[in-house]
Amino acid sequence: MDLAFLWDQLANTIQALPQSGLLLAALAAMAVGLLGGMLMRSIPALGRLLRVFSTLGLMAVLVMVVLQVSRMDPRFDMAVPEIGLPRQVVEGGETRVRMAPDGHFWLRAEVNGHPADFLVDTGATLTAVSAGTASAAGLEPRRGGVPVRMQTANGSVAAEIAAIDDLRFGNVSARGLDAVIAPGLGNTNVIGMNLLGRLASWRVEGDTMILVPHDPQIMPQGS
């Protein structure tokens, strides 16, 4: 994952603004700016004040977009503040996943206590859950969030961001993890690099994938 990818995601996210409540905030800020411009001749002080409010509003929308995009890359965890968003934490103990007969790595997880199968996909930027899994686990799109663009077999679609309160599999537990609710995935759920990148390491040895969290510890059975 590199800065070129993040810039592409930022551009795609801005393109998706019409499907987000942030569009209303941006339009309101622009309207205030236009009003301020109209008042500059008759009431200069008020006009300047409205234009300042407009600029600050548009900057706030841009900051919200950048913050969301930055959460896709674990390397930005220390550089970008959460600002009201849940901290993304992945911890626990070493977990081994055997390769399935189809040549992929599948694992059984619990999303907010709801059991679901996940494909471990090192080519996926974000963890993704199907609409059915999201509904069963009580996941709701983030209020004020902006959709991201995803490539599916049926083309590019907008998917909404949600935060998973608790995702568990093997000896690994993730909290506050961003995930996309992806209607184009059918019934498939995916573990992506926004989780794998928060591990101390992951590797494949033969037919086994080994996931090692930072400061690994043994999680209590049944936790």
Stockholm file with secondary structure:
# STOCKHOLM 1.0

chainA/1-223         MDLAFLWDQLANTIQALPQSGLLLAALAAMAVGLLGGMLMRSIPALGRLLRVFSTLGLMAVLVMVVLQVSRMDPRFDMAVPEIGLPRQVVEGGETRVRMAPDGHFWLRAEVNGHPADFLVDTGATLTAVSAGTASAAGLEPRRGGVPVRMQTANGSVAAEIAAIDDLRFGNVSARGLDAVIAPGLGNTNVIGMNLLGRLASWRVEGDTMILVPHDPQIMPQGS
#=GR chainA/1-223 SS CCHHHHHHHHHHHHHTGGGSTHHHHHHHHHHHHHHHHHHTTTCHHHHHHHHHHHHHHHHHHHHHHHHHHHTTSGGGTTTSCCTTSCCCEEEECCEEEEBCTTSSBEEEEEETTEEEEEEECTTCSSEEECHHHHHHHTCCCCTTCCCEEEEETTEEEEEEEEEESCEEETTEEEESEEEEECGGGTTCCEECHHHHTTSSEEEEETTEEEEECSSCCCCCTTC
#=GC SS_cons         CCHHHHHHHHHHHHHTGGGSTHHHHHHHHHHHHHHHHHHTTTCHHHHHHHHHHHHHHHHHHHHHHHHHHHTTSGGGTTTSCCTTSCCCEEEECCEEEEBCTTSSBEEEEEETTEEEEEEECTTCSSEEECHHHHHHHTCCCCTTCCCEEEEETTEEEEEEEEEESCEEETTEEEESEEEEECGGGTTCCEECHHHHTTSSEEEEETTEEEEECSSCCCCCTTC
//
